[in-house]
Amino acid sequence: MGKKVSWKLKRALFLAVLLVGTCLLTSCGEGELKDAGAASQQPETGTESLAESLEKAERGTERAEGEQPSLGESVTAESDSGETAAEEGPPYFEEEGDTLYAYGTLSETEQLWYQDVNRILGNMLTEQALGQEGLEQGLTEENLDKIFQCVLNDHPEYFYVEGYTYTKFTRLNGLVKLTFSGVYSCSRTQAEVRMRQIRLAAEQILGGAPEGMDDYEKVKFVYETLVANTEYDLEASDNQNIYSVFVNRASVCQGYAKATQYLLNRMGIPCTMVLGTVETGEGHAWNLVQVDEEYYYVDTTWGDASYRTEGELSEYMPEINYDYLCVNTEQLLRTHVPDDLIPLPDCESLEANYYVREGTYFTSWDEEKLQQAFEGAKERGMKDVTLKCSDDAVYEEMEGKLIEDQGIFQYLENAEGKIAYVRNEKQLSLTFWVTNR
């Protein structure tokens, strides 16, 4: 009997997996694989931790061939009816309205095991055999990491999933069976209680959404609501899932991204999670959304201005940073690098970009438009104004005339206070506000 275990996991989990593997060997040896070769069947157990996902900038998995799936495409994951597949009915915790974007990027063969893994995780099952048809078409344990992450990318409601284990059965060095188990953070009863809490909190948020919003306004509503009501906290419990956001109101990037996805999917906006790295080399998570049939990126975590600001002015600057509300690929790649788990579209449109919609996107120096931008902000009761520039040349001219030449005083009344500002050279934006400090 040979066993294979990921050495990245803690020793406690390593020992637990070995015990599970031993038990499975006994039950399977006495059960469904009885034939002349049964004695030579060797189970091999492996594990993968969800917490490792953000540490992997490169996964080494191949992208599925074929056309780019639409975020708005309706995809039905019909189950594999193979005799060894998990057949426990539809996933209990699965929510209607999920955007199955990652599922659509998989090959038809990979989709067979996606359906099984989704059913297992959605029902909080353990030790379920994956479909025989997938085995016959060449799937092995090497495909599990990609399939597992695709299921989690599509289902933010699986907040209780922390990882997975598998057991491999071979005969004469050939794979004859593979069982899969989810690693869960709580019991089924606890998960049901927490799911009710999540749904209640989400319903309260969605119930406060104004009627008649267009797609852009829905994305903006979710972005602003989550930023205003969530604290970025590395020490927050459950910070890799939506429970931390909706119930504890403290999370990190995966929590923000999954909560954004959960709410927008409930509002009919196609949205999926994207994993990758940022300019510092750290792992990060954000979202891909579809607004009026165009693709955009949204980073709700970086929408929290305090998250990325330090120094004397951080306490007094605006609460929300809109630099990452519906940006295109060119803008995103200034600071973010998506991983290659799933193929992503080239986002080209700026029609739903925050600054374009709010009238503060500048393709050239325009005094009349500047005046309108500041007057419009004042009419809306905004205490700050951010100006977004289309390229480096416009940004340098805006910075020189408004800051170095102090032209900002023509547009922003400072009364008895003084004008403060923040420069974002990566996103070519300038934010101004009045402060008494």
C-alpha positions in Angstrom: 0.0 0.0 0.0 1.5 3.3 -1.1 0.4 6.6 0.2 1.0 10.1 -1.1 0.4 13.2 1.0 1.0 16.9 0.4 3.8 17.8 2.8 2.5 21.4 3.0 -0.2 20.4 5.4 0.2 20.4 9.1 1.2 17.1 10.7 -2.2 16.7 12.5 -4.0 16.6 9.1 -1.3 14.3 7.7 -2.0 11.7 10.4 -5.8 12.0 10.0 -5.5 11.3 6.2 -3.4 8.2 6.8 -6.2 6.8 9.1 -8.8 7.6 6.5 -6.8 5.9 3.9 -6.4 2.8 6.0 -10.1 2.5 6.7 -10.9 2.9 3.0 -8.5 0.1 2.1 -10.4 -2.3 4.4 -13.8 -1.4 3.2 -13.0 -1.4 -0.5 -11.0 -4.6 -0.3 -14.1 -6.4 1.0 -16.6 -4.7 -1.3 -17.0 -3.5 -4.8 -13.6 -4.5 -6.3 -13.8 -8.2 -5.8 -12.0 -10.1 -8.5 -8.8 -12.0 -9.1 -6.8 -8.8 -8.9 -8.3 -7.3 -5.8 -5.4 -8.2 -3.6 -3.1 -6.1 -5.7 -5.2 -2.9 -5.5 -3.3 -0.1 -3.8 -5.0 2.9 -2.3 -3.0 6.1 -2.5 -4.2 9.1 -0.4 -3.4 12.7 -1.1 -4.6 16.1 0.2 -4.7 19.7 -0.9 -5.4 22.7 1.3 -7.7 25.6 0.2 -5.5 28.0 2.2 -2.7 27.2 -0.3 -4.6 28.6 -3.2 -3.5 32.2 -2.9 0.1 31.1 -2.4 0.2 29.6 -5.9 0.9 32.3 -8.5 1.4 29.5 -11.1 -0.6 26.3 -11.0 0.8 24.5 -14.1 -2.6 23.4 -15.3 -3.6 23.5 -18.9 -6.4 25.8 -20.0 -9.4 24.3 -21.6 -9.6 24.5 -25.3 -12.5 26.2 -27.1 -14.3 29.5 -27.0 -14.3 31.8 -24.0 -17.5 31.2 -22.0 -19.8 34.0 -21.3 -20.3 35.0 -17.7 -24.0 35.3 -18.4 -24.2 31.9 -20.1 -26.6 29.5 -18.4 -24.7 26.2 -17.8 -26.5 23.1 -16.4 -24.2 20.7 -14.7 -25.9 17.4 -15.3 -24.4 14.6 -13.2 -22.5 11.6 -14.5 -24.6 8.5 -14.1 -21.6 6.2 -13.8 -22.1 3.4 -11.2 -19.3 4.7 -8.9 -20.3 8.4 -9.0 -21.6 10.1 -5.9 -25.4 10.0 -6.3 -26.8 11.9 -3.3 -29.1 14.2 -5.1 -28.6 17.9 -5.9 -26.2 19.9 -3.8 -28.0 20.9 -0.6 -26.1 24.1 -0.1 -25.9 25.2 -3.7 -27.6 28.6 -4.4 -29.7 29.4 -7.5 -28.3 32.1 -9.7 -24.6 31.1 -9.4 -22.5 32.0 -12.4 -20.8 28.8 -13.5 -18.0 30.6 -15.3 -15.2 28.3 -14.3 -17.3 25.2 -15.2 -17.6 26.6 -18.7 -13.9 26.8 -19.1 -13.3 23.1 -18.5 -13.2 20.4 -21.1 -16.2 18.1 -21.3 -14.2 15.4 -19.7 -13.2 17.6 -16.8 -16.8 18.7 -16.4 -17.7 15.1 -15.5 -15.7 15.2 -12.3 -16.6 18.9 -11.6 -20.2 17.7 -11.4 -19.3 15.0 -8.9 -17.0 17.3 -6.8 -19.8 19.9 -6.7 -22.3 17.4 -5.5 -19.9 16.1 -2.8 -19.0 19.5 -1.5 -22.6 20.8 -1.8 -23.9 17.9 0.3 -20.8 17.9 2.7 -20.1 14.3 1.8 -16.9 12.3 2.4 -15.3 9.3 0.6 -17.4 9.4 -2.6 -16.2 7.6 -5.7 -15.7 9.9 -8.7 -17.4 8.9 -12.0 -16.0 5.9 -13.9 -16.6 7.7 -17.2 -14.1 10.3 -16.2 -11.5 7.6 -15.4 -12.1 5.9 -18.7 -11.5 9.2 -20.5 -8.1 9.8 -18.8 -8.8 11.9 -15.7 -6.5 11.2 -12.7 -5.7 12.7 -9.3 -3.6 15.3 -11.2 -6.8 16.9 -12.4 -8.4 17.3 -9.0 -6.7 20.6 -7.9 -8.0 22.5 -10.9 -11.5 21.0 -10.7 -11.7 21.6 -7.0 -10.8 25.3 -7.3 -13.2 25.7 -10.3 -16.0 24.5 -8.1 -15.1 26.9 -5.3 -14.7 29.7 -7.8 -18.3 29.1 -9.0 -19.8 28.6 -5.5 -19.1 31.2 -2.9 -21.8 29.7 -0.7 -19.5 26.7 0.1 -18.1 28.7 3.0 -17.5 25.6 5.0 -15.0 24.0 2.6 -11.4 24.1 3.7 -9.8 21.6 1.4 -10.1 18.1 0.1 -8.6 14.6 0.4 -8.6 11.8 -2.2 -7.9 8.1 -2.1 -6.4 6.4 -5.2 -6.9 2.7 -6.0 -4.7 1.0 -8.6 -4.4 -2.5 -10.1 -1.1 -3.4 -11.9 -0.2 0.3 -11.8 -3.5 1.2 -13.5 -6.0 3.6 -11.8 -9.3 1.8 -11.2 -11.0 4.0 -8.7 -10.6 7.4 -7.1 -12.6 8.6 -4.1 -13.0 12.2 -3.0 -13.8 13.9 0.3 -14.3 17.5 1.3 -12.5 18.9 4.3 -15.0 20.9 6.2 -14.7 23.6 8.9 -17.9 22.7 10.8 -20.6 20.0 11.0 -23.6 19.8 8.7 -25.8 21.2 11.5 -23.5 24.1 12.1 -23.3 24.8 8.4 -27.1 24.9 8.1 -27.3 27.5 10.9 -24.5 29.6 9.4 -26.1 29.4 6.0 -29.3 30.8 7.4 -27.3 33.7 9.0 -25.6 34.4 5.7 -28.9 34.4 3.7 -30.5 36.7 6.3 -27.7 39.2 6.2 -27.6 39.1 2.4 -31.4 39.6 2.2 -31.0 42.7 4.4 -28.4 44.1 2.2 -30.3 43.4 -1.0 -33.5 44.7 0.6 -31.8 48.1 1.0 -31.0 48.3 -2.7 -32.8 51.1 -4.6 -35.3 50.0 -7.2 -34.7 50.5 -10.9 -30.9 50.3 -10.8 -29.1 49.4 -14.0 -26.3 46.9 -14.1 -23.6 49.4 -13.3 -25.5 50.8 -10.4 -26.0 47.3 -8.9 -22.2 46.7 -9.1 -21.6 50.1 -7.5 -24.1 49.4 -4.8 -22.5 46.1 -3.8 -19.0 47.6 -3.9 -19.9 50.6 -1.7 -22.0 48.5 0.7 -19.3 45.9 1.3 -16.5 48.5 1.7 -18.6 50.5 4.2 -19.6 47.6 6.3 -16.5 45.3 6.3 -13.2 45.8 8.1 -10.1 44.4 6.5 -8.5 42.3 9.2 -5.9 39.6 8.7 -6.8 38.1 12.0 -10.5 37.8 11.3 -12.0 34.3 11.8 -13.3 32.6 8.7 -11.6 35.3 6.6 -11.4 33.1 3.5 -15.2 32.9 3.1 -18.4 34.8 3.0 -19.4 34.1 6.6 -16.7 36.5 7.7 -18.2 39.3 5.7 -21.9 38.9 6.1 -21.9 37.9 9.8 -18.6 38.9 11.4 -18.1 41.9 9.1 -14.3 41.5 9.1 -12.4 39.7 6.4 -9.6 39.6 3.8 -9.5 39.6 0.0 -11.1 36.2 -0.6 -13.9 37.0 1.8 -14.5 40.4 0.0 -14.4 38.8 -3.5 -16.7 35.9 -2.6 -19.2 38.2 -0.9 -19.2 40.5 -4.0 -19.8 37.4 -6.2 -22.6 36.1 -3.9 -24.5 39.4 -3.9 -24.1 40.2 -7.6 -25.2 36.7 -8.6 -28.3 37.2 -6.5 -28.9 40.5 -8.3 -28.7 38.9 -11.7 -25.2 40.3 -12.5 -22.8 37.6 -13.8 -19.7 37.6 -11.5 -16.9 35.2 -10.7 -13.8 35.2 -8.5 -10.3 35.7 -9.9 -7.1 34.6 -8.1 -3.7 36.0 -8.7 -1.0 38.2 -7.3 -0.5 42.0 -7.0 2.5 44.3 -7.4 4.0 43.3 -4.0 4.0 39.6 -5.1 1.3 38.7 -2.5 -1.6 36.4 -3.4 -4.9 38.3 -4.0 -8.5 37.7 -5.0 -10.9 40.0 -7.0 -13.8 39.6 -9.4 -14.7 39.5 -13.1 -18.1 40.9 -13.8 -20.3 41.4 -16.8 -22.2 44.7 -17.2 -24.4 45.2 -20.2 -22.6 42.3 -21.9 -19.1 43.8 -21.4 -16.5 42.4 -19.1 -14.8 44.4 -16.3 -12.7 43.7 -13.3 -13.7 44.8 -9.8 -11.5 44.7 -6.7 -13.7 45.4 -3.7 -10.9 44.9 -1.2 -8.9 47.7 -2.7 -12.0 49.8 -2.7 -11.3 50.2 1.0 -9.1 53.3 0.9 -7.7 52.6 4.4 -6.5 49.2 3.3 -3.7 50.6 1.1 -3.0 53.9 2.7 -0.6 54.7 5.5 0.7 57.9 7.0 -0.6 61.2 8.4 -3.5 61.6 5.9 -4.8 58.0 6.1 -7.2 58.8 8.9 -8.8 61.7 7.1 -9.0 60.5 3.5 -12.2 59.3 1.8 -13.6 56.0 2.9 -14.0 54.5 -0.6 -11.5 54.3 -3.4 -13.2 53.8 -6.8 -10.0 53.1 -8.8 -11.0 49.4 -9.0 -14.7 49.7 -9.8 -15.2 48.3 -13.3 -11.7 48.6 -14.8 -10.5 47.1 -18.1 -7.6 44.6 -18.5 -5.1 47.4 -19.3 -5.8 49.2 -16.1 -5.9 46.0 -14.0 -2.5 44.8 -15.2 -0.9 47.9 -13.9 -1.2 46.3 -10.4 -2.7 42.8 -10.7 -1.6 39.6 -12.4 -4.3 36.9 -12.7 -3.1 33.3 -12.4 -3.7 30.8 -15.3 -6.2 28.5 -13.6 -8.9 29.5 -16.0 -8.9 31.6 -19.3 -10.1 35.2 -18.8 -11.5 37.6 -21.4 -9.7 40.7 -22.6 -11.8 43.4 -21.0 -11.6 46.4 -23.3 -14.7 48.6 -22.6 -14.7 51.5 -20.2 -18.4 52.3 -20.6 -19.2 51.1 -17.1 -16.0 52.4 -15.4 -16.8 54.5 -12.3 -15.0 57.6 -13.5 -16.5 57.4 -17.0 -20.0 57.1 -15.5 -19.5 59.8 -13.0 -18.0 62.3 -15.5 -14.5 62.5 -14.0 -12.6 60.6 -16.6 -10.2 62.9 -18.6 -8.7 62.2 -22.0 -7.2 65.8 -22.1 -7.0 68.9 -19.9 -10.5 70.4 -19.9 -11.2 73.3 -17.6 -15.0 73.3 -18.2 -15.2 69.6 -17.5 -13.1 70.1 -14.3 -15.6 72.7 -13.1 -18.5 70.4 -13.8 -16.8 67.6 -12.0 -16.3 69.6 -8.8 -19.7 71.2 -8.9 -21.4 67.9 -9.5 -19.6 66.4 -6.5 -20.7 69.3 -4.3 -24.3 68.9 -5.4 -24.2 65.2 -4.5 -22.9 66.0 -1.1 -19.5 64.4 -1.7 -16.6 65.6 0.3 -13.9 64.4 -2.1 -13.3 64.4 -5.9 -11.2 61.9 -7.8 -10.0 62.7 -11.3 -9.0 59.7 -13.5 -6.7 60.3 -16.5 -6.6 58.2 -19.7 -2.8 58.1 -20.0 0.5 59.3 -18.5 0.6 62.5 -20.5 -2.8 63.7 -19.3 -2.0 62.6 -15.7 1.3 64.6 -15.7 -0.5 67.7 -17.1 -3.3 67.4 -14.5 -0.8 66.9 -11.7 1.3 69.9 -12.8 -1.5 72.4 -13.2 -3.6 71.4 -10.2 -0.9 70.5 -7.6 2.4 72.1 -8.6 0.7 75.3 -9.9 -2.0 75.1 -7.2 -4.8 75.4 -9.7 -7.0 73.2 -7.5 -8.0 76.3 -5.5 -10.0 77.5 -8.5 -12.3 74.4 -8.3 -12.4 73.4 -4.7 -13.4 75.7 -1.9 -11.2 75.3 1.1 -12.9 77.7 3.6 -10.8 77.7 6.8 -9.2 74.3 6.1 -6.7 73.2 3.6 -6.9 70.9 0.6 -5.4 67.5 0.8 -4.8 65.1 -2.0 -3.6 61.5 -2.9 -1.8 60.5 -6.1 -2.2 57.1 -7.6 0.4 56.9 -10.3 -0.4 53.2 -11.1 -4.1 54.0 -11.8 -3.5 57.6 -13.0 -5.9 59.2 -10.6 -5.8 62.2 -8.3 -8.1 62.6 -5.3 -8.7 65.9 -3.6 -10.7 66.8 -0.4 -10.8 69.6 2.2 -9.4 68.9 5.6 -9.1 71.0 8.7 -6.0 69.2 9.8 
